[in-house]
Amino acid sequence: MSEAVTAGSGGTPLTHNTEGTDRLVAGFVVWAVTFLLVGTMQGVIQVMPNIRRWIFSTGGAGHLIDPLAHAHVNLVGGVVMMAMATAYYLLPRVLGRPMFSVRLARLSLWGMALGVSGWYSCMVALGYLEGTMMLETGIGFHDAKAAHQPWHTLGFVVPATVMGIGHWLFIANVYLTVFRKNRR
């Protein structure tokens, strides 16, 4: 069992169980590092001259791949999820009490992991499919985008909603942890 020890009033040590959120911290860290790995691999691949030319020549479709997919997998998947891991690790230790809800923490982990994965996959897939259609048929981005409806819209809305729910559950859990009355 993980226990954090903090000094209570009069220097008396207080202990509380952090096992539930400590296990989730590892999950956030693994997902964050995985997303950073994917993002850095994409960064190396997309600067290769032929791929760079393809991305630039497809305009809006290429924009889905770089910067949208690339930035989100690195910043939201990597950096934000690592910040969430840090908050879930530090808050119980700083406040001297457990997180408000391990369940909210778990749901925020899966909302973020599935949302970022879905967003990234959809942006890369749609960018590739629409860009290829543009180059093969000579049509513009708006026509290629229209040809991929409703998938283009759903590829934005569904994963973004899941990702948003992951963010909001985290924010709620942090506020409920910080601002709740200390129950003893």
N, C-alpha and C positions, 0 to 999 in steps of 0.2 A: 504494500500500500504506500502511495506517495503521500507524504504529509509536509506541509509547509509550516515552518515555525516562525512566529512573529512575537514581538514583545507586546503584552497587553498593558493595561494601566498598572503602575507600580512595578513594571519590569517582569511581571509574571508571564511565562511563555504560554502562548496559545497555539494549538495545533488544529488544523482542519484538513480534510481529505481533498487532495487535488488529483486523485487517480483518474477520475472520469475525463477531466479536461486535459490532463497530461498525455493521455493516450491519443486524444484528438490532435494535440499539438504536433505529434509525430506525423499524423495524417496530413495536416496542413503543410508541414515542411516537405514531405515526400511529393505531394502534388505541386508545390511551388517550385521545387528543384526540377521536377519532370517538365513543367511548363517552360522553365528557363532553358532546359536542354533542347526542347523542341524549338523554341524561339531562336536560340543561338545557332542551331543547325539550319533553320530557315535563313537566317541572316547570312550565313556562309554561302548557301546555295544561291540565294537571289542576287548576289553580286557577281556571279559568273556572267561573262559578257552576253552569251546567247539568252540566258534567262532574264537578265536585266533588260535587254532589248525587247523581249517578248512582253514583259510587264509594262514597260513604257509604251509599246505600240498598241496595247489594248485599252488604254485610257482608263475609264471607269471600272472596267473588269479587272484590270491590273491593280487598281487602287484597293479592291477588296482584299487582295493578297498582301500588298505592301502599300500603305502602312496599316490598314485596318486589322487584318489577321495577325500580322507580325507584332504590332504594338500591343494588341490586347493579350496575346499569349505571354508576352514578356512582362508588361506592366500590371495587368489585372491578375493573370495567372501566376506570375512569378513574384512580383514585388508586393502586390496587395495581399496575396495569400500568405506570404511570409510575415507581413505586418500583422495579419490576423493571428497567426501562430504566436507571434511575440506577445500580442495583447492577451490571448488565452493563457499563455504561460505566466506573464508578469502580474496581471490583475489580481489573481488570488493571493499571490505572495505580497504584493504591495498593500492590498486592502485588509489582509488577514482573514479572508473568508472566501469560500468557494464561489465560482461563477453562479449566476442566478439559475441557469439551466444547462445541464449537459445535453439535454435533448435539442435545445435551440442551437447549441454549438455543433452538434452532429449534423443537424439539418442545414446549418450554414456551410459546413464543410462540403456536403454533397451538392447543395445548390450551386456553390462556387465551382466545384470540380466539374459537374455536369454542364453548367452554363458556359464556362470557359471552353471546355472541350467541344461542346456543340457549336458555339460561336465560331471558334477557330476552324473546325471542320467545314462548316457551312460556307464561311468566307473563302477559304481556299478552293473548295469544290465549285462554288458558284463563279468565282473569279476565273478558274480554269475553263469551265464549261462555256461561260459567256464569252470569254476572251477567244477561245478556240473558234466558236461560232462566228465571231466578228471577223477573224482573220480568214476563215475558210469561205465565208459568204459575202464579205464586204459590207455587212450591215453595221450600223452604229450601236453604241452601248445600250441606248434606250430600247431599241428593237430586240437586242439579245436578251436584255433584262425582261422585257415583256414576254418573250418566248419561253422564259423559265418561270413564269407565274403559275401557280401561287407559291412555288418553292422559294423564289427569291425573297418574297415578303416573309414567309414563314421561317426562312433561314435566319432572318434578322430578329423577328419578334419572339419566337419561342425560346431560343437560347438566351436572349437578352433578358427576358422575363425571369427565367430560372436563375440567371446570374444576379439579377436585381433582388430576387427573393433571398438568395444567399447573403447578399450585402445587408439587406434590411434586417434579417434575422440576427446577424452578427451585431449590427448597431443596436438593435433592441436588447440583446443579451448584455452588451457592454453597459448601456444606460441603466438597465434594471439591476445590474450588479453594482454599479457605482452609486446610484442614487437611492437604493432601497435602504430601509431602516435596518440596522445591524440586529439580527435576531440571535439571542443567546439561549 
